[in-house]
Amino acid sequence: RRQRQMCIRDRLYMVDFLKREELQKGVHKKLRRRYLPLKGDSYSEAFRNRKKILEVLGLFAGKWPNTLALQPGGITRPVTLSEIIRAQGILREYRRFIEKNLLGCSCERWLEVRSLKDLDRWLGEGNHEESDLGLFIKLCSELGLDKIGRGPGRFLSAGAYELPDGSTWLKSGYYDGESFSDFDHRKITEDVAFSWFSGPEGGCHPFAEATLPNVEKANAYSWVKAPRYNGEAVEVGPMARMIIDRDPLALDLLRSLGPSAYVRVLLRIHELVRVLRQMEIWLGEIDPEKPFYRKHKKLRCGEGVGLTEASRGVLGHWIQIEDHKIKNYQVVTPTAWNLSPRDSSGTPGPLEQALLGTCVRSEEDPVEVAHIIRSFDPCLFCAVHAVRVEGEKQTIVLWTY
């Protein structure tokens, strides 16, 4: 039980506020009542509703990477009307939880917040400041989370949620800190100057890349490679998606407060509400009588690129095939983008940049560092390229979720 509690605590954001000794006793008491692991009211409700919403994945996909593997159905299959209705019921229950506990208002009311001024107005309305989101906003302001954790200020998105006409509901693109431009996967490289891999200086595109471990490499300090876009360290994830999509709230917060830990988490919540409302629309558009699968011709030789947005950001797959066999396969994951080490020019990755200059109250328990790291929601399993070598054969295992 203790191991499970520690594992869960490592993934949640509000739990860290329990460590902030400078907060008043009354605030501490409220935080413990709400967010004490496995016992707090908000904690328990969030845990229960998280479990419930994952049932939707079980209905449509038959599994979620691991936890729903025993759900019948498989990966690609038709969906029945009864399953659609069941998913709609789950979604309605989840919306009630979001509106009652997280927001303290309807999703529609929250989505009317389009600027920092609107946010201040929303916080002063009704009982909003007593919601979980209201409490989070007040704590971030009081503790200065709006002033720490600033990343490189450059953002990348491959676009998310493909629509029938081939476009994506969330736009793709690149923001360099001053202007927007189109996304181009040919501008992606991976650098291994400070990673335990061998590779060309300055990095190369995934199609030209190999995963060759070098555990004796001098100056290396990470099993994560260093993805770069147009030679620059860029941030990916919910904040990047909202900025690239030109979301009004995201753009105003970026101009007013910069890419801080607070803004990063707030926009993750904002995206959740946007997606939740859109899911309700998409579920209503599914016609179970229409074809659900289109068979593709298998190629003897060729190469392919697959780019999408995982929860943490841009996920890319590159494959080369010869004689029906995989010749090379490379994956660039969201956590690799955000938690990359320095590159050949010595430029740190987004998280390293966000941590530079952070002041901590206690070296024994630097909770400020935890606030910044968790704002990126990292998954190191997702970032590491593991390689097993047997004689002349080499097996590459890529963690991609």
N, C-alpha and C positions, 0 to 999 in steps of 0.2 A: 504494500500500500504506500509506503514511504517513497519507494522508487517511482511509482506511478505519479504520486503527487509532485515530486521534483521534476519529472518529465513534463507534466502539464504546465507547471509554473514557468518553465523555460520558454513556453510558446505564447504566453499571454502578456498583454501590455499593462493593464490596470494593476496587476499584482505588484509591480515594481513600486508603485506609489506608497505601498504599505511600508517601504523602507525609508521613506523621506521623514526623518526625525524632526525636521524643522517645522513640519505642519502642526497646527494646533491639535490638542487632545480630542476636541470634538470632531474634527475632520478625520483624525485617525480612527476614531470609533465608528464613524460612518463608513470609512473605507473597509474596515474589517468586517462590518456587517454585510457589506455588499460583495467584496472581492476576496475574502479569505478562501484559499484554494479548497475546493470540494465542499465547503460549508457556506460560503457567502450567498446571499439571495440572488444577486445578479449573476454571480459565477455559476450557480447551479442552473438557473434558467437558461443562460447562454449555452451551457454544456448540453442540456436536454434538447434545446432547439437546434443546435448544430447537428446532433445525432439524427433528429427528425428530418432536416432538410436534405441530408445525404441520401435519404430513401428515394428522392427523386432521381439521383444518379443510378440507383439500383433498378428503378423502373425502366429507364431508357437505355442504359449501357450494360446492365447486368453485373457491373462491378465498378468500384472506384479503386485506384491503383492497388490497394491491398484489402481494405477493411470490408468490402462488400463482395468478395470473391465468390461466396457461396450463393449469391442471389441468382436464381435461374434466369436464363435468357441469352447470355452471351453478349457479344459486342455489337454486331449489326443484325437487326431483326425488325420486323414490323411492330408498330405500337397500336394497341387496341384503344377503342374509345373509353373503355372502363379505366385503363391506365392513365389516360389523359385526365379524366375526371378526378381520379385519385391524386394525381400530381397537382392539380389545381387546388384541391382541398389542403394538401400539405403546404402549398405556397400561401394560401390564405391564412393558415395558422401561423406560419413564419412571419408574415406581414404584421399580424397582430402583435407578435412578440417585439418586432422591430419598432413599431409605432408606440407601444405601451412602455417598453423598458428602455430601449436605446434612445429614441428621439423624444418621446413625450408629446408627439404630435403626429399628424398624418404624413405619409411619404410625400404627398402633393404639397403640403405646407413646407416641408423641408426643402423641396426642390425649387421653391420660390426664393430661396437664399442664393443670391447671385453675386454678392460682394461682401467685403469685410463689414461694411456699414449695415447691410442686411443681416449679417450674422449677429452683430451687437443688438440689433432690434429684436431678432428672434430670441436671443438669450434672455431678454427682459420681458418677454411675453409669458403670461400664464405661469405654468409650472415647469417650463423648459429647463431652467437651470438646475432642477432637481433630477432630471433624467440622467442616464449614464453618460450621454454625450455632453449634456450641460456641465456635469461635474468634471468630465475630462477637459473641456475647454477652460473652465475656471482654474483647474490645477495647472494646466500648461502655462497659463498666463502668470499665475502666482509664482511658479517655479522656474520660469524662463525657458521653457522648451521651445518657444517661438524664436529663440536666439541661438540655439545650438543645433548641431547636426546638419549644417549646410553642405550639400554636395557640390558637384562641379557646375550645376546650373545648366547643363545640357541634357536633353531628353530624347529618347528614341521609342517609337512604337511601330510594330509591324501591322497594326490594325487588328480589330477583334470582331468576331461574330459576323461571319459571311452571310450576306443576304442573297436572295434568289437572282438578283441582277448582276451578281459578281462583286459588288461593292461590299464594304464592311460597315457595320453600325457604328463602331468607333474608328476614327480615321487613323491611317498610317502616316508616318512622317518623322522628321527630325527638327529639333529646335536647338540652335547653337547658342542661345542666350540673347540673341538679338532678332533673329528672323527664322521663319519656317521654310523647310524644303521637303521635297519628296523623299520617300524611303527608297534606298537602293542597296540590295544585299551585297552587291559587288564591292561596296565600300567597307565591308566588315572584314576585319583581320583578327587573328589571335596571336598574341606575343607571349613568348615563354622565357624572356630574359631573366625573370626572378622566380620561375616555376621549375619544379623538378622534372623537366622534360628537355629534350634536345630539339632544336629547331632553328630556322634562319633568323638572323638578327633583324629586328624591326617587325617581325611577324609576317604572316601570309594569310591569304584567303582560305577558308575551310576546304575548298576543293583541292588546294595544293598542300594541304596539311597532313601530317602523320602524328600519331600519338606514341612518342618514344620516350620512356621513362629514363631519367638520369639522376639517381639518388645521390651521386657523389658531386653533383654540380655545385660549384662555389657560388656563394651569395644568394642561392635560391632559398625561399622560405615558405613556399606554398605548393600544394598539389592542384591549385586552381590556375588555369591559364588566364591571360589578360585580354579579353575581347576589347576591341577598339572600333569606333565608327569614324571613318574619314581621318583616322589617326588620333582621335580624341577619346578620352574616358567619358562615358555617358551613363546617365541613370535610366533604368527601366522600372516598370511597375505601375501601380495605380496612379501615382502622381504624374508620371510621364504620360500615361494614357489620357488622363483628364486634360493635361496641358496641350498635347498634340491634337486632341479633339476640340480644342478651343472652348472648353467649358468655361462659362463666365466666372463662376466662383473660383475655379483653379487659377485662371489668369490674374484675377484681382488679388488673390492671396499671394501669388508669386511676386507680383509687383509690390505689394505692401509689406510682406514679411519675409520674402525669399524662400528658398527650398529648405526649410527647417524641419526638425524632427516632428514638431507639432503639425505643420502643414502636410507633411508626408502621411501621417496617420489620419488626419481629418479628411483628406481626399480619398483615402482608402475607404472610409465609411461613406463618403459622398458617392463614390462609385458603386458601392454595394446597393445603395438606395436606388440609383439610376438603373442598375441591372435588374434588381428585383421587380421594379415596375415594368420593365421591358419583357421580362420572362412571362409575366401574366399575359401580355399581348401575344407573344410568340406561341404560347401554349394554345391560345384560342384560334390560332391560324393553322394548326396542324390538321391535315385531312388524312385519317388513317386508311382511306381507300386509295390514296395515290401511291405510286411506286416509291419505295424507300431506299433502293440500292441500285447503283448503275455499275455494271461490270466493265472493267478496263482491260485492254489488251496488254499482255505482259511483253516487255521489251527484252530482247536478247542482250543488247548493249545500250548504254545511255547514262545520263546523269540527271539528278533531280534535286530540287530545293523545296523544303517545306517550312513555312514561317507562320507562326501564330502567336497569340498572346496567352501565356499561362497566367495563373493568378499573380505571380511575382514579376511578370514582364515578358520581354521578347524571348521566344524559344525557337531556335532554328535547327533544322536537320539538313545535312548535305550528303548525298549518296551517289556513288559511281558504280556502275554495273558492267561487267564483262562476261560474256558467255553465260548469262543467267545467274552469275555469282557476284556477290558484293566484293568489289575491289577496295573501296575506301568508304568509310562512314564517319562523319564528324557531327557532333552536337554542340551547340552553344546555348547554355541554359541561362535563365534570368539571374540566378545567384552568381554565376560566373561574371556577368556584366557588373553587378553591384559590389561583389566582394573580391574583385580581381586584385592581384598584387600590382606592383609597379611594372611599367613596360620598359622597353629599351632606352627610352629618353629619360627614365627616372620618374615619370608621372605616376602618382598613386591612383588606385581605383577609386570609385565614388565613395565607398564606405571609409576608406583610409583618409580621404580628403575631409569627409564629414567629421571624423574624430580628431583631426589636428587642432590643437589649441584648446581642447575642451578642459574646463576647470572642474575638478571633483572635490567634494567636501571630505571624503574619506578614501584613502588609498586602500584600505582593507575591504571596502565595499563600495566601489565606484558606480553607484546606481545611475549617474548621469551617462556613463558609457553604455549601460544597458538600455537606457531610453533611446539612444541614438541607434544602436545595433538593431534593436527590435523594431524600430520604425521602418527598417528595410525588410523586415520579415524574412531573414535569410534561411536557407536550407543547404548546409554544406554537403549533404548527400547528393544534392542536385548538381553540385558544382564540380565534384571530383571526377576525373577520368581514371578509372582503375584498369591496370593492364596486367595480364598474366602471360608469361612467356614460357613455352614448352619446346625446347630444342629450337628448330627454325620456325616453328609456328607461333603466332602471337594472337591471343584473344583479347579483344578490347571490350570492356564492359562500361557502358555509358549510362550514368544516372540521369534521367531526363525529366523527372516530374517535379 
